[in-house]
Amino acid sequence: MQKHEAPPCISLVVALDGAQDRKAALQLVNQSIEEAADHLRTAWPDKAATLTNAFYELRDNYTYSPVDKGIGLYVAPNYNKLFRFSFPVQAKVCLGEKFAMRELLYQEQYGFDYLVLHLEEKKVQLYRGRLDRLEMINDNNFPLDFDNDYDYSPATVGERDKDKSTVIGLRQKNFYKAADRLLEAYLHGQPLILTGPTKDIGYFEDVSTHKKDVTASIHGNFSSVPIKTLEDKAWPAVRSFIDMRDQQAIRELEDNHAQVVDGIRDVLNAAKDGRGSKLLVEKDFNSADFTDELTGRLRTKSPEASHTIDAVEDAMRAVIDKNGEIIFVKEGVLEDHKHIALITRY
């Protein structure tokens, strides 16, 4: 996306929390487009019509979904793109030489892939998750059905001497061992969530070689329920994993006082110097400062500059450009650090 940045770059973030249907959503989108169009007609009159039409084209191609908490429309000369956001956003209209990237970076942090493996006596199903949505994998490996390949023919003499339930358990474990081998092709470091009856989760854990990847187990049979039910169970487990990861970053922040700067001005200066290793910022923290595009100096935003990208965005870009990491945290977590802090390399 940054490769297409040629001024004017216009970023519209539309909050859809209050929209109950497509008509209401499009009304909110239209309001943002009209606000951007008014500013374009003043600042870039020769490009206003073309860029405004690009926004309307994105709007017309948008398919409303009630799970969308917001959308982002990004337009520049020879570029236009719409993104859906599954998390609450703050509405804004930004115009300048660069796109507003905060929501896209947040989605990248929380929008990593994870896997949900549902275990049930006669079937194993695998789902790929992203944010609070799941998609069932349907290929040559999954769903995997229990059949005679796992019921290893007539019982041996030794098996006939065993309790029937023990034999059933052994054969069930063989089934889950086969599923575990197939799982290898899908796991690439993503979190893995197990779901299913307690007995089946136990059998799988006994034979799995991927226990280190399991971040949560959700007990219950979800094989015949709507996928939304499983999504509602899996997403809180993913959020808990994310919160734990964020807490590790906060502990690192507190343990490295000698290598931490805070406050937007000091953070921005350190980031531009290439010192940024990890930038921690409260998700909705908006600075009253912005970088003057003519002088490069940090200035306090005036009421007339409401469409300007703030200094938080500039700090994020500076950290990313030097291969640093961005970590968003909840509101108030960084209050003692003026809502933004940078763990530096030196």
C-alpha positions as CSV (number, residue, x, y, z in Angstrom):
1,M,0.0,0.0,0.0
2,Q,2.8,2.4,0.8
3,K,4.2,1.9,-2.7
4,H,1.0,3.6,-4.0
5,E,1.4,6.7,-1.8
6,A,1.3,9.8,-4.1
7,P,-0.4,12.9,-2.8
8,P,-3.1,13.5,-2.2
9,C,-3.6,10.3,-0.1
10,I,-7.1,10.2,1.4
11,S,-8.0,7.8,4.3
12,L,-11.6,7.5,5.4
13,V,-12.3,5.4,8.4
14,V,-16.0,4.8,8.9
15,A,-17.4,3.5,12.3
16,L,-20.3,1.2,11.7
17,D,-21.2,0.3,15.3
18,G,-24.5,2.2,15.1
19,A,-25.5,0.9,11.6
20,Q,-28.3,-1.7,11.7
21,D,-28.5,-2.4,8.0
22,R,-26.9,-1.7,4.7
23,K,-28.8,1.5,4.2
24,A,-27.6,3.0,7.5
25,A,-24.0,1.8,6.8
26,L,-24.0,3.5,3.4
27,Q,-25.4,6.7,4.9
28,L,-22.3,6.9,7.2
29,V,-20.0,6.1,4.3
30,N,-21.6,8.9,2.2
31,Q,-21.1,11.4,5.0
32,S,-17.4,10.7,5.1
33,I,-17.1,10.9,1.3
34,E,-18.8,14.2,1.3
35,E,-16.5,15.6,4.0
36,A,-13.5,14.4,2.0
37,A,-14.9,15.8,-1.2
38,D,-15.4,19.3,0.3
39,H,-11.7,19.4,1.4
40,L,-10.5,18.1,-1.9
41,R,-12.3,20.7,-3.9
42,T,-10.5,23.3,-1.8
43,A,-7.0,21.8,-1.6
44,W,-6.8,19.8,-4.9
45,P,-9.5,21.1,-7.2
46,D,-7.9,19.5,-10.3
47,K,-8.1,16.0,-8.7
48,A,-11.2,16.3,-6.6
49,A,-13.7,14.8,-9.1
50,T,-11.6,11.8,-10.0
51,L,-10.7,10.9,-6.4
52,T,-14.3,11.4,-5.2
53,N,-15.5,9.1,-7.9
54,A,-13.0,6.5,-6.7
55,F,-14.6,6.6,-3.3
56,Y,-18.1,6.1,-4.7
57,E,-16.8,3.2,-6.7
58,L,-15.5,1.5,-3.5
59,R,-18.8,2.3,-1.8
60,D,-20.8,0.7,-4.6
61,N,-18.8,-2.5,-4.5
62,Y,-19.0,-2.8,-0.7
63,T,-21.2,-5.7,0.5
64,Y,-22.5,-4.9,3.9
65,S,-22.0,-7.5,6.7
66,P,-23.4,-7.0,10.2
67,V,-20.1,-8.3,11.6
68,D,-18.2,-5.3,10.2
69,K,-17.5,-2.8,13.0
70,G,-16.0,-0.4,10.6
71,I,-14.4,0.0,7.1
72,G,-11.5,1.9,5.7
73,L,-11.5,3.5,2.3
74,Y,-8.1,4.5,0.9
75,V,-7.7,6.5,-2.3
76,A,-4.8,8.1,-4.1
77,P,-4.1,8.8,-7.7
78,N,-4.1,5.4,-9.5
79,Y,-5.0,3.6,-6.3
80,N,-8.2,2.7,-4.3
81,K,-8.8,0.0,-1.7
82,L,-11.4,-0.9,0.9
83,F,-10.7,-2.8,4.1
84,R,-13.2,-4.3,6.6
85,F,-12.5,-4.0,10.3
86,S,-14.0,-6.5,12.8
87,F,-13.1,-4.2,15.8
88,P,-14.5,-0.8,16.8
89,V,-12.8,2.1,15.1
90,Q,-12.9,5.9,15.5
91,A,-14.3,7.7,12.5
92,K,-11.9,10.0,10.7
93,V,-11.0,11.7,7.4
94,C,-7.3,12.2,6.7
95,L,-5.7,13.9,3.7
96,G,-2.0,14.4,3.0
97,E,1.1,12.8,1.5
98,K,0.6,9.5,3.3
99,F,-2.2,7.1,4.2
100,A,-3.4,6.7,7.8
101,M,-2.2,3.3,8.8
102,R,-3.2,2.8,12.4
103,E,-6.3,0.7,11.8
104,L,-4.5,-1.5,9.3
105,L,-1.6,-2.1,11.7
106,Y,-4.0,-2.9,14.5
107,Q,-5.8,-5.4,12.3
108,E,-2.4,-6.9,11.4
109,Q,-1.6,-7.4,15.1
110,Y,-4.9,-8.9,16.0
111,G,-5.7,-10.4,12.6
112,F,-3.1,-13.2,12.7
113,D,-4.2,-16.7,11.6
114,Y,-5.0,-19.4,14.2
115,L,-6.4,-22.9,13.9
116,V,-9.3,-24.6,15.7
117,L,-9.3,-28.4,15.7
118,H,-12.7,-29.9,16.6
119,L,-12.4,-33.5,17.9
120,E,-15.4,-35.8,18.0
121,E,-15.6,-39.6,18.2
122,K,-16.2,-40.2,14.5
123,K,-14.9,-37.0,12.8
124,V,-12.1,-34.4,13.1
125,Q,-12.8,-30.9,11.7
126,L,-10.2,-28.2,11.2
127,Y,-11.0,-24.5,11.0
128,R,-8.8,-21.6,10.0
129,G,-9.5,-18.5,12.1
130,R,-8.8,-14.8,11.7
131,L,-10.2,-12.3,14.3
132,D,-13.6,-13.6,15.3
133,R,-14.3,-15.5,12.1
134,L,-13.8,-19.2,11.3
135,E,-13.6,-21.0,7.9
136,M,-13.8,-24.7,7.8
137,I,-11.0,-26.4,5.9
138,N,-12.4,-28.8,3.3
139,D,-9.7,-30.6,1.4
140,N,-8.1,-34.0,1.0
141,N,-7.2,-34.2,4.7
142,F,-10.0,-32.6,6.6
143,P,-12.7,-33.3,7.7
144,L,-11.2,-36.6,8.7
145,D,-13.7,-39.4,9.3
146,F,-13.2,-42.5,11.5
147,D,-13.5,-45.6,9.4
148,N,-12.2,-49.1,9.2
149,D,-8.7,-47.8,8.6
150,Y,-8.6,-47.0,12.3
151,D,-10.6,-50.1,13.5
152,Y,-7.6,-52.3,13.0
153,S,-9.5,-55.5,11.9
154,P,-10.4,-58.3,14.2
155,A,-9.3,-58.0,17.8
156,T,-6.0,-59.7,18.6
157,V,-5.8,-62.3,21.3
158,G,-4.3,-59.7,23.6
159,E,-7.2,-57.3,22.9
160,R,-9.8,-59.9,23.7
161,D,-8.4,-60.1,27.2
162,K,-8.7,-56.4,27.7
163,D,-11.7,-54.4,28.8
164,K,-13.8,-53.3,25.8
165,S,-13.6,-49.6,26.7
166,T,-9.8,-49.9,26.7
167,V,-9.8,-51.3,23.2
168,I,-12.1,-48.5,22.1
169,G,-9.8,-46.0,23.6
170,L,-6.7,-47.4,21.9
171,R,-8.4,-47.3,18.5
172,Q,-9.7,-43.8,19.1
173,K,-6.2,-42.7,19.9
174,N,-5.0,-44.2,16.7
175,F,-7.5,-42.1,14.9
176,Y,-6.4,-39.0,16.6
177,K,-2.8,-39.9,16.0
178,A,-3.5,-39.9,12.2
179,A,-5.2,-36.5,12.5
180,D,-2.2,-35.2,14.4
181,R,0.1,-36.2,11.6
182,L,-2.1,-34.4,9.0
183,L,-2.2,-31.3,11.2
184,E,1.5,-30.9,10.6
185,A,0.9,-29.5,7.1
186,Y,-1.2,-26.6,8.5
187,L,0.6,-25.5,11.6
188,H,3.2,-22.8,10.9
189,G,3.6,-21.4,14.4
190,Q,0.0,-20.3,14.7
191,P,-1.9,-20.8,18.0
192,L,-4.0,-24.0,18.1
193,I,-7.3,-24.3,19.9
194,L,-8.8,-27.7,20.7
195,T,-12.5,-28.1,20.9
196,G,-14.6,-31.2,21.6
197,P,-15.8,-33.5,24.4
198,T,-13.5,-33.7,27.3
199,K,-12.8,-37.4,26.6
200,D,-11.8,-36.8,23.0
201,I,-9.5,-33.8,23.9
202,G,-7.8,-36.1,26.4
203,Y,-7.3,-38.8,23.9
204,F,-5.8,-36.3,21.4
205,E,-3.5,-34.8,24.0
206,D,-2.2,-38.2,24.9
207,V,-0.9,-38.8,21.3
208,S,-0.3,-35.4,19.9
209,T,3.2,-34.1,19.0
210,H,1.8,-30.5,18.8
211,K,0.9,-29.9,22.5
212,K,3.3,-26.9,22.6
213,D,1.1,-25.2,20.0
214,V,-2.1,-25.5,22.0
215,T,-3.1,-22.2,23.6
216,A,-6.6,-23.3,24.8
217,S,-9.0,-26.2,25.1
218,I,-12.8,-25.6,24.9
219,H,-14.9,-28.5,26.1
220,G,-18.1,-29.4,24.3
221,N,-19.4,-30.9,21.1
222,F,-19.7,-28.3,18.4
223,S,-19.8,-30.7,15.4
224,S,-23.5,-30.0,14.6
225,V,-24.0,-26.4,15.7
226,P,-23.9,-23.3,13.5
227,I,-20.3,-22.0,12.9
228,K,-21.2,-18.8,14.7
229,T,-21.6,-20.8,18.0
230,L,-18.1,-22.1,17.6
231,E,-16.8,-18.6,16.7
232,D,-18.3,-17.2,19.8
233,K,-16.5,-19.8,21.9
234,A,-13.1,-19.6,20.1
235,W,-12.6,-15.9,19.9
236,P,-12.5,-15.2,23.7
237,A,-9.8,-17.8,23.9
238,V,-7.8,-16.0,21.2
239,R,-8.3,-12.7,22.9
240,S,-7.0,-14.2,26.1
241,F,-3.9,-15.3,24.2
242,I,-3.5,-11.8,22.8
243,D,-3.9,-10.2,26.2
244,M,-1.3,-12.5,27.7
245,R,1.1,-11.6,24.8
246,D,0.5,-7.9,25.4
247,Q,1.2,-8.3,29.2
248,Q,4.6,-9.8,28.3
249,A,5.4,-6.7,26.3
250,I,4.3,-4.5,29.2
251,R,6.4,-6.4,31.6
252,E,9.3,-6.0,29.2
253,L,8.6,-2.2,29.2
254,E,8.6,-2.0,32.9
255,D,11.8,-4.1,33.2
256,N,13.8,-1.9,30.9
257,H,13.5,1.6,32.3
258,A,17.0,2.5,31.1
259,Q,16.0,1.7,27.5
260,V,12.5,3.3,27.4
261,V,11.4,6.7,26.2
262,D,7.8,7.9,26.5
263,G,5.6,10.8,25.5
264,I,4.9,11.4,21.8
265,R,7.7,13.9,21.2
266,D,10.5,11.9,22.7
267,V,9.1,8.7,21.2
268,L,9.0,10.2,17.7
269,N,12.5,11.6,17.9
270,A,13.9,8.2,19.0
271,A,12.0,6.4,16.4
272,K,13.2,8.6,13.6
273,D,16.8,8.1,14.9
274,G,16.2,4.3,14.3
275,R,16.3,3.4,18.0
276,G,12.9,1.8,18.2
277,S,12.6,-1.9,18.9
278,K,9.0,-2.1,20.2
279,L,6.5,0.7,20.2
280,L,3.6,0.3,22.7
281,V,0.7,2.6,22.1
282,E,-2.9,2.7,23.5
283,K,-5.2,1.7,20.7
284,D,-7.2,5.0,20.4
285,F,-4.6,7.4,21.6
286,N,-4.7,10.6,19.5
287,S,-1.9,13.1,19.8
288,A,-2.5,16.8,19.4
289,D,0.8,17.0,17.6
290,F,1.5,16.5,13.9
291,T,4.6,16.7,11.7
292,D,4.6,19.8,9.5
293,E,5.1,18.4,5.9
294,L,7.0,21.5,4.8
295,T,9.4,21.9,7.7
296,G,9.4,18.4,9.2
297,R,9.0,20.0,12.7
298,L,6.5,18.8,15.2
299,R,3.6,21.2,15.7
300,T,0.4,21.4,17.8
301,K,-2.6,20.7,15.6
302,S,-4.7,23.7,14.9
303,P,-8.5,23.4,14.5
304,E,-8.1,23.9,10.8
305,A,-5.8,20.9,10.6
306,S,-8.4,18.3,11.6
307,H,-7.7,16.2,8.6
308,T,-4.0,15.9,9.3
309,I,-2.3,12.6,10.2
310,D,-1.1,12.9,13.8
311,A,2.4,12.3,15.2
312,V,1.5,8.8,16.5
313,E,1.1,7.6,12.9
314,D,4.5,9.1,12.1
315,A,6.1,7.3,15.0
316,M,4.6,4.0,13.9
317,R,5.9,4.4,10.4
318,A,9.4,5.3,11.7
319,V,9.5,2.2,13.8
320,I,8.3,-0.1,11.0
321,D,10.8,1.4,8.6
322,K,13.6,0.3,10.9
323,N,12.1,-3.2,11.3
324,G,10.7,-2.5,14.7
325,E,7.4,-3.9,16.2
326,I,4.1,-2.1,17.0
327,I,2.1,-3.4,19.9
328,F,-1.4,-1.9,20.7
329,V,-2.6,-2.0,24.2
330,K,-5.8,-1.1,26.0
331,E,-6.8,2.4,27.0
332,G,-5.2,3.6,30.2
333,V,-2.5,0.9,30.4
334,L,0.2,3.4,29.4
335,E,-1.1,6.3,31.4
336,D,2.2,6.6,33.3
337,H,4.0,6.8,30.0
338,K,1.7,9.5,28.5
339,H,-0.1,6.8,26.5
340,I,2.8,5.8,24.3
341,A,6.2,4.3,25.0
342,L,9.2,3.0,23.0
343,I,11.5,0.2,24.0
344,T,14.8,1.3,22.4
345,R,17.7,-0.8,21.0
346,Y,20.2,1.5,22.8
